[in-house]
Amino acid sequence: MRLDKYLKVSRLIKRRSVANEACDAGRVMINGKPSKAGTEVKMGDIIEISFGNKTVKVEVTGIQETIHKEDAETLFKYI
């Protein structure tokens, strides 16, 4: 699954366009490498997102095309 879509589906970022902009600005890294919006996300990847002065680091534990809002946190775990 594309990185920007994963960020939206998992609710880490609310809108895909915002996720796309964050990737283009270099604020999203997968396994320590800056990643573009089209980068493929796999199980076990470590995603690091910089929000201003705060950084969120998660491990991908699941990938689904669609998921209910309540179940979105099952797609990742915080590190």
N, C-alpha and C positions, 0 to 999 in steps of 0.2 A: 504494500500500500504506500502511496505517496506520503511524504512527511507532512505536508500542509493538511492533507485530508485526515491523517491520523491525529494530528493536534486538535482538529475540530471535533472529530468523532469522540475522542477521549475527553473532551471538554477541558483540556489544558489551556486552550485558547478558544474564545467563543465563536469567532468567525474565521472562515477559511481565508478571506482576503487579508485579515490581520495576521494570520499565521504565515501567509505568503510574504507579506512585508517584513515580518520578523526574520524570516529565512534570508531574504534578499539583503537585509541590513547586517547579516552575520551574527545575529543574537541567538541562533539555535545551533547546537553542536550535537553530533551523534558520535559516540565513542571517542570524544576528544577532538573531532575534526569539524570545522565549519561546514554546514550542509545547506544545499539549495532545496527549494520547495519540492522538487521532483525526485529527491533522493528516496530510495526504497527503504522502508522500515521493516526490520525483522524481529522475531522474538529474541529477547535477551539483549537487545541494543540498549545503551545508556543514552538518554536524551537530556541535554542540559539547556535550559532556557533562561536568558537574562532579561529580567523585567526591571529596568532602571537600576536601583542599587540592590535588588534582590535576585538571587539565582535559585531556580528550581531544578532539581536533579531527580529523574525517574528512570526506572527500568521497565521496558516493554514486557508485559506478561501475557498479552493477548492482542489479536488483531481481528476486528470485525468491521464489515461495511456499514452496518447500522446497529445502534444499541439504544436502549432506553436511558434517559437521563440518570435515573437512580442507579443503574448498573455500570455507568461509564468508568467508575473508579476500579472496576475489575480488570481493566485493560492495562493498568500500570501500577507500580508500587513506588512510593517515595524512598529515596536513599538518603 
